[in-house]
Amino acid sequence: MITGRPLPPTGTRLTRAAAWVMGLLLAFAVLPAAVQPTAARADNPIVQHVYTADPAPLVHNGRVYLYTGHDEDGSTYFTMKDWRVWSSADMVNWTDHGSPLSLTTFSWASKDAWAGQAVERNGRFYWYVPVTNRATGRMAIGVAVADSPTGPFRDALGHPLVENGEIDPTVFIDDNGQAYLYWGNPNLTYVRLNADMTSYSGSPTRIPLTTAGFGTRTGDANRPTLFEEGPWVYKRNGLYYLVFAAKCCSEFIAYSTAPGPTGPWTYRGTIMPTQGSSFTNHPGIVDFKGGSYFFYHNGALTGGGGYTRSVAVEKFSYNADGTIPTINMTNTGVPPADTLNPYVRQEAETIAWGSGIETEPAAEGGMNVGWIDNGDYIKVKGVAFGRGASSFAARVASGSSGGTVELRLGSPSGTVVGRCAVPSTGGWQAWTTVTCPVTGATGSQDLYLRFTGGSGYLLNMNWWQFTPAG
């Protein structure tokens, strides 16, 4: 390790060999035999440098913001201390916004930063999360608020919003402005939130868990229906959907529909069958740029499993009658919903696939990519070079002897269109901008930023930008 460079934060830290092996395993595990993409093409799970779980997508101002939990490395239980935020304008390149909310945000919470959801109202963002109340030892739901979808978030109340020992809140605002908060395991409960989103009217109301509403479970007299946990409520074309993790264990994803936000619910069947290497699952569904997307988690990354999970996404189309088709896990991910413009500043932590890298808060603001070794790379998908680029600039820092940023097209070993030398800058947060000429980057391409150099950590990168030719 380079002197003065701290150890990387906890994350999956895929090595090049591990990523290659993982790609082969996923190709055989979840794809037909005729389709065997390499790790460089496998874009699910959508985050590779930390374990993520319990996805909660939110569409706002032309981007999808994805709120997730964070499984610690090597966990043998749901060891979770903070939440993470990611965003994308194209559904394939995801920007890491770090952790704007953690257990320490809630002075009254002791542990268990589990599955939550955020919603926007009147320009403010409300994030409902379950944690253990230190005073009672029971699970309670707190609410954090921010003026930006990426935070920072602060405790809105200084105490739980509601507490009944259960988990997994989902929040929904109906067309008439009435907001609802649902949660539960083993029951399913809701309250009507007031317009301030931090208080509620009336008492918590339990939704009857009937077999007609939530399907029939066999072999468990205490839980006659399939409802387990992780509800996700939304409305489409006048119909209310309640998607949930079903049965245990392993869970699958099922759903019910209703004519109103509180029921009566009718069970509609399976969305995602039991599969993958995580015994839990958690749904999130949004429409974005003309497509419908189903988020979930599995244990597909190296070291992954039931307590080290990773978020993935699939694109789907509703049936003509509004029902949801069966969706299976893949490692290919979704097609781009848009292209990425290389001629505006792009954050280095905007990534479709990263091998060997980590991220951290940058002294200049935002996040930067770091802990880069020789041969590590970043994939950026669907980069629209158009008629061509003439040069490349990157904001970099190095507390070692530096290295080189290779600009490659199509794969980590693809055509080199430019090389930028990065010198020692005297520190890992001592930033400078380097530039280099570019030749041959035209059309729409997958761009790989491949890092080369000596042994040990080479450099950090904060952002990059191309200049168009002519």
N, C-alpha and C positions, 0 to 999 in steps of 0.2 A: 504494500500500500504506500502511496506517496505521502511523505511526511507532511503533516498539517491538514490532510484531507480526512474528514471523519468517515466513519463507516456509513454505508448507504442506509436509508430508512428501510423499515420492513417492507418487503414486496416479494413478488415471485422471482424477480431477477433471472429470467430465462437465459441460459447460456446458448451459444449458437448450436451446440450439439443437442441440447435438450429441446430447443425449439424445433430442430429438424426431426428428432424422434417423435415429439408431440404431434407434429404435422402428419407423420406417417400413421401414428396410432389413430388420430382423429379421422383421417381419410378412410381407413378400413372400418372404423367403428360406426360412423354415422352417415357414410355416403355409399351409393352403389359402387360395385366393384369397378365399373367403367370410368368412374370419376374419382381421381386420386390427386387432388391439388397438393402442392408442396406447402410447407409452413409459410412461405413468403406470400402465398395467395390466400391462405386461410385467415379470414378476417373476423371470425367468431372464436372465442369471446372478444368483445370489443375493447377491453382493457387488459393488458398483459403484464404490466409492471407492479400491480398490487392486486390482491384478491378483492373482489367486489360482490355484493349480494343485494337481494331485495330491491330490484329496480323500480323507480317511480318517475316516469317521464312527464315533462311539462312543456308544452309548446308556447313560446313567447317571442314576439317580434322576429319571426323568421328563423328561429333556432329551436332545437329541442334541447332542453336542459334535463339532465338525467341525475336524479338524486339516488345515491346508493348507500348501503352499509359497507363496512370494511372489515373483513375477516383478517385477523392477525396471522402472520406466518406460523406454520406448525401447530395451529390450534387443534385441540382435541375436544373442544366444546365451542359454543357460540361466543368466543372471546372477542368482543367488539367494543372499541373505545371512542370511535368517532364516525362521522359520516363524510361522504365525498360528493363533489359536484363535477359533472362533465357537461360539455355542450357540443352540438354539431349543427352545421347548416346543410349538410349533405348526407347524413346518416352513416357515413363511412369513416370520416376523419373526425376524431373526438378530441376536444381540448380539455386538458386536465386543469381544473380550477382549484385543486387542493382540497383542504378540509376547513370549511368555514363554520363548522358546528361540531362540538364534541361533548362528552360527558361533563367536562369542566364548565361548559356554558351554563349548566343547570346546577346551582350550588346545592340543591336538595337531592340530586341523583347520586347513586353510588356505583352503578354498573349497568351493563346491558344496553348498548347503543344499537337497538334493533330496528326493525323495518318501519319506515315512516313514509310520509308523502308531503309534498309542498304544493301550494296553490297560490295564484296571484289574485289580489283584489284591490282595486283602487290604487294601483301603483306600488303596493307593498306585497311582500311575499311571506307566507305563513307556512312553517314547516312543523308538522305534527309527528312526534316521535315517541315510542315507548321506552321507558327506562325504569330501573328499580328505584323506588322512593326510599331513601336512606332511613327515614323516620318510621316507616311501616314495614319495610322489607317486601312490599308488594309491587307488582308492575303498575305503573301509572303512565298517563300520557301528558307530555309537556308540549308547549307550543313556543317556537322561536320565530322571530320576525326580522325582516331585513328590507332595505330599500332597493336591493338589487337581487336578481335571481342567483347570483354567485356569492351573496353575503357581503360582509360578515353578518352572521345571525346572532341575535341576543335573546335571552330568555324574556318572553313577553310578560310573564306573570310573577315569577319568583316562587312559584308553587305549581303543583299539577293542575292541569285543566280539568281532568276527570280521572278517577281511579276506581277500578273494580278488580284489579289483579289480572287483567287480560291485556292482549297485545295487538299489534298490527293495525294502526289507524289508516283509513282511507278517507279522503275529503272530496266532496262534490258540491258544486254550486249549480242549482237548477236555473232554468231560463227566467224564472220569476225573481231571481236574486236570493232565494232561500238556500242557505248552505247547510249541509249535513256532514256530520262526522260519524263514521261507522268503525267498528273495531271488534275483535273477539277471537278467542280460542280458550275454552271450547264452545262458548256461546257466541252470538252475533247481536251486537247492541248498537244503537245510534242515538245521537242527540241532534236537535236543531240548533245550529250555531247562530248567534246574533250577528248583526252586520259588522261588528268590530272584530269578528273571527276569533276572539279570545275569551268569549263567554257563551253561554247557551241558555235557552229558554226551556222550561219544563224539566222533567226528570229523564234520565237515560231510559230508553225503551228497548226491550228485548224483542228481536224479530223471531217469530216462531220458526223453529227448525223442523219443518215437516218433510216427509219423504217426497211428497208431491213438489215441494219447493226446492229441495236440495238433494234429491236422489237417495237411494237406499244403500246403507253400509251393512255388510254382513260380518258376523263374528265379534261384534262389540255391542253388548246390550246397553252400555252407558251412552253410546253415540250412534243413534239409529240412522243418521243421515251422513252424507259424504262430506259435508262442510267440515273443514279442519281449521283453516286460518287464512291469513293473507288476502282479505277481501279487496277488490278494486271495483269501484262503482263509477259508471258514466252513462251518458244518454246519447242515443243516435236515432235520428228520424222518429222522434217521439217515443222510442222504446228505451226502457231503463235496463242496463246490464249490470249484473253482479258476478264478477269473475273471481274465482277463489282456488286456493290450494285444497285439494280433495284427498280424503283418506290419509292414513299414515300407517306404516311407512314402507315403501317410498310413496311420496305424494305424486299425484298428477294434477293437471289444471282443468277445472270444469267451470261451467257457468249456468246462471239462471237469468230469466228476464221477467219484467213486471211492467204494468201500465203506469205505475207511480213509483216515486223514490223510496217508499217504505213497503212496497208490495201491493197485492199478493204475488209472491215469486213462484215461477214455474221452472223446474229443472229442465235444461236443454241438452246436457251431455258433456262430452269430453272435448277440450280444445287441444291440449298437449298430453299425450299418454305418458305414463311413467317411463322415463329413459334418462340416460346420462349417469354420471357418477356422484350425484348429490341426492340424498334421500329427501331433501326439501326442495320446493320450488316456490316461486313468487311471481305473479303476473303484473304487467303494466301495459296498457294499450292506448295508443294515440293515433290520430290522423295527422299527416304532415306532407305538404307539397303534393297533394293528390294521391298519396298512398296510405295504407293502414299498416301499422307496425305492432308486433307483439314482442314485448321484452320478457325475459325470464332469466334464471340463473342455473348453472350446472357446475360440475367440478372438473372441467376439461383441461385446465392448465396444468403444467408440470407441478406436482405436489398437491394438486387439487383433490377435493373430496367433499364430504358432507359438512365439514367445518372450514373448508378453504375453497370458497365458491367463486364463480366468475359470471358476470352478466353478459348475455348474448341477445341478439335480436333477429327476428324473421319478418319479412314482408308478407302480407296476405291480402286477400280480397273477400269481403263478405259475400255470402250467397244472396241470390235475388230476394229471398224472403227475410233477410236480416240475420240469418243464423251464421255462426262462425265455423269455418271448416276445420278439420283436423290439421294441426301444425306440428311438424316434427323438428327436432333439433338438427342443425347443420353446422359445419365449421366454415362454410363459405360466406356467411353473412348475407347482407342485402346489396342490391345494386345501388349505385350512387343516385341520390335524389337531386343532385346538382353537381356542378363542377367546382373546382377550387381555383381561385385566381392567384397565380404566383406573383403578380405584379403589384400586389399590396402586401403590407407586412403580415406575415403569418407567424404565429407563435410556434416555437420549436416543439412545444408539448401538444400540438395538434397532430394526432397520429392515427393512422389506420392499423399499423402493426409496429411494435417496437421490440427489438431483440437486444437484451443485455442492459438496457438503459434504466434509469430511475428518474424521478422528478423531485423537485424541492422548491420552496419559496425563493424567489430571486430578490436580491437587494434592490433592484431597479423596479420592483413591483411584479405581480403575477407569479408565474412559475417558470422554472428553467429545467432543461434536460441535463442530467449530470451522471457521474459515475460511469463514464464512457471508457470502455477498453478497446483495444485493437480488434477490429472486425465487427463491432456492434453496429447496428443500423436502425434507421427509422424509415418506415414506409408511409408515403402520403399518396392517397389514391385519387385518380381522376383529375390530375393537374392540367389545366387548360393553357398550354403554352401558345396556342394559336400559330401565328406566322413565325414565331421564334423568339428566343431570349438572347441577349448579348452579354449579360453579366449577372453575377450572383453576389449578394452581400449577406453577411451573417453577424449577429452580435454574439461574441464569444468571450470566454475567460479561461485561463489555465493557470493553476498553481504548480504545474510541472513543466516539462519541456514542450508541451503542446502536441500537435499532430496535424492531420490532414482531413478535410471533409471532401469526400468523393461524391460527385453528383452522378448517379447512375439511373438509367431508365429501364423499367420492366422487371428488374430483379436485383438482388444484392450483387450479382455478378454481371449485370447488364452493361450496356454501352455507357462509357464514361463521357459526359458532356462538359465536365469542368472539375477542377481540383482547387480547393482553397486551403492554403497553408495557415495554420493557427499557431502563433508564437506563444511563448510564456508571457503572461500578463502580470505576473507577480502575485496572483491570488485567484481563488475559485470564484470570487465575486468582484474581481477587478475587470470590468468589462471594456472591450474595444470592438470596433467593427472592422471586419476583413472583407475584401472583395477579390473576385477572380473572373476572368473571361469565361464565357459559355458558348459552345458551338454544337449545333445539332439537336437542340431541345425544341421540337415543334409538335403541333397537334395536341391531342389529349393523351397524357401518359401517366403511368404510376411512377412517382419519383422516389428514389431511395437515397437517403443521406447516409453514406457508409463512412465510418470513422476508422482511420488507420494511423499507426504510429508505433512507438516502442511499447515497453511493458508498463503496467500500472495505469492509473487513470490518466486520460489524455486532456480532456477539455470539458467545458460546459457550453451549452448553447441556449440563448434566450429567444431569439427570433431570426427569421431569414426573409429575403425578398429578392426576386429577380427583376432585371430591367429588360423591357422589350427591345428587340432589335429594331433599328431604324427610327 
